[in-house]
Amino acid sequence: MTYTGKQPDQIRLMMEEYERYSYPLVNQVSGWFNSNSDIRWFSNSIGDFEDENITHLYETDQYSRDTRWEFWNALLPILKDNNIRTNLDIGCANNHFSFLCNKSGIFSVGIDPREDCVRTSDRLFKEQFGNSFGYVGTIKTFVDHFDQYNEQLFDCVTILNFLHGGNHISEEIEKLFNILPRIANYAIVSEPKWDQLKLPVMTSGFKPLGRVNNTACDHILYKL
């Protein structure tokens, strides 16, 4: 299969441009577990991690292990089986999933509103891969910036563990699901509560290829 998406160096330059746009627009808060109108998902950050091995948190916290570590590792073969070479992880916290992707040969970058989350892994990414892979951004800055594109930028976009929750803004979610098929071939998402958002089911035109349960919810792999 011929790869038609952007190359990693092109993606990095594009994401650096995105962060220059996004960063001044994101209202930072102190502490990983705080939230405000700009930052509508709580931290899935695990603290420090040093490599692809299981961390102390996941050894001692079964729920976190099920909903993150085991879930992430179940996603990796699905990405490989679908020949996914590049990924964007929205809501990446400290970017642990992208780290596991890159260790498995899948180029993945992440965005998250909280600078103190995405920067915690910069040192490790630079040691392992020679550069940082996390960028500051929100759903709003993502849809506003990436609305300019109409070409495949990523093989896949992953949005893990929070779209099925509350506090989302209907207009932003509508824009998000309009943009995804323009910039990616696949997406893995937890289905939003469309009735609460007062939106039609915007994934109805996507082709579901499978689902992975992580105890908290189902995540569906869509061909866009």
LINQUIJO-V31739 format. One record per backbone hydrogen bond with DSSP energy under -0.5 kcal/mol. NH is the residue of the N-H (numbers start at 1). CO is the residue of the C=O. E is the energy in kcal/mol with one decimal. If there is no record, write none. Layout:
[[NH & CO & E] [NH & CO & E]]
This chain:
[[11 & 7 & -2.5] [12 & 8 & -2.6] [13 & 9 & -1.9] [14 & 10 & -2.2] [15 & 11 & -2.7] [16 & 12 & -2.3] [17 & 13 & -2.0] [18 & 14 & -2.2] [19 & 15 & -2.6] [20 & 16 & -1.9] [21 & 17 & -1.6] [22 & 18 & -3.1] [23 & 19 & -3.0] [25 & 22 & -1.9] [26 & 22 & -0.6] [26 & 23 & -1.4] [27 & 25 & -0.6] [28 & 26 & -0.9] [34 & 31 & -1.1] [36 & 39 & -1.3] [40 & 38 & -0.7] [43 & 32 & -0.9] [59 & 55 & -1.3] [60 & 56 & -1.3] [60 & 57 & -0.6] [61 & 57 & -2.0] [62 & 60 & -0.5] [65 & 61 & -2.2] [66 & 62 & -2.7] [67 & 63 & -2.7] [68 & 64 & -1.6] [69 & 64 & -0.9] [70 & 65 & -3.3] [71 & 65 & -0.5] [71 & 66 & -0.5] [72 & 68 & -3.9] [73 & 69 & -2.2] [74 & 70 & -1.5] [75 & 71 & -1.4] [76 & 72 & -1.3] [77 & 73 & -0.7] [78 & 74 & -0.6] [79 & 75 & -2.3] [80 & 76 & -2.2] [81 & 77 & -2.7] [82 & 78 & -1.3] [83 & 80 & -1.9] [84 & 79 & -2.7] [85 & 83 & -0.6] [87 & 107 & -2.2] [88 & 156 & -1.7] [89 & 109 & -2.8] [90 & 88 & -0.7] [90 & 158 & -2.7] [91 & 111 & -2.3] [92 & 111 & -2.3] [95 & 92 & -2.1] [96 & 92 & -0.5] [99 & 95 & -1.7] [100 & 96 & -2.2] [101 & 97 & -2.3] [102 & 98 & -2.7] [103 & 99 & -2.2] [104 & 100 & -1.0] [104 & 101 & -0.8] [105 & 102 & -1.3] [106 & 101 & -2.8] [107 & 85 & -2.1] [107 & 105 & -0.6] [108 & 106 & -0.5] [109 & 87 & -2.0] [110 & 133 & -2.3] [111 & 89 & -2.2] [112 & 135 & -1.8] [115 & 113 & -0.8] [117 & 114 & -1.5] [118 & 114 & -2.0] [119 & 115 & -2.2] [120 & 117 & -1.1] [121 & 117 & -0.5] [121 & 118 & -0.6] [122 & 119 & -1.1] [125 & 121 & -2.6] [126 & 122 & -2.6] [127 & 123 & -2.4] [128 & 124 & -2.6] [129 & 125 & -3.5] [130 & 125 & -0.7] [130 & 126 & -1.2] [131 & 125 & -0.8] [135 & 110 & -2.2] [137 & 112 & -1.5] [142 & 138 & -2.2] [143 & 139 & -2.8] [144 & 140 & -2.4] [145 & 141 & -2.0] [146 & 142 & -2.9] [147 & 143 & -0.8] [148 & 145 & -1.2] [149 & 146 & -1.5] [153 & 151 & -0.6] [153 & 183 & -2.5] [154 & 183 & -2.3] [156 & 86 & -1.5] [157 & 186 & -1.4] [158 & 88 & -2.8] [159 & 188 & -2.8] [160 & 90 & -0.5] [165 & 162 & -1.7] [170 & 168 & -0.5] [173 & 169 & -2.1] [174 & 170 & -2.6] [175 & 171 & -2.2] [176 & 172 & -2.5] [177 & 173 & -2.2] [178 & 174 & -1.1] [179 & 175 & -2.1] [180 & 176 & -2.3] [182 & 179 & -1.7] [183 & 179 & -1.2] [183 & 180 & -0.9] [184 & 180 & -1.6] [185 & 154 & -0.7] [185 & 155 & -1.1] [186 & 155 & -1.8] [187 & 222 & -1.8] [188 & 157 & -2.0] [189 & 220 & -1.8] [190 & 159 & -0.9] [191 & 189 & -0.6] [193 & 163 & -0.5] [194 & 192 & -1.5] [197 & 193 & -1.7] [198 & 194 & -0.7] [198 & 195 & -0.7] [199 & 194 & -2.2] [202 & 200 & -1.1] [204 & 201 & -1.5] [206 & 203 & -1.8] [207 & 223 & -2.6] [208 & 206 & -0.7] [209 & 221 & -3.3] [210 & 221 & -0.9] [212 & 219 & -2.7] [214 & 217 & -2.1] [216 & 214 & -1.5] [219 & 212 & -2.5] [220 & 189 & -2.8] [221 & 210 & -2.9] [222 & 187 & -3.2] [222 & 220 & -0.6] [223 & 207 & -2.9] [224 & 185 & -2.8] [224 & 222 & -0.6]]
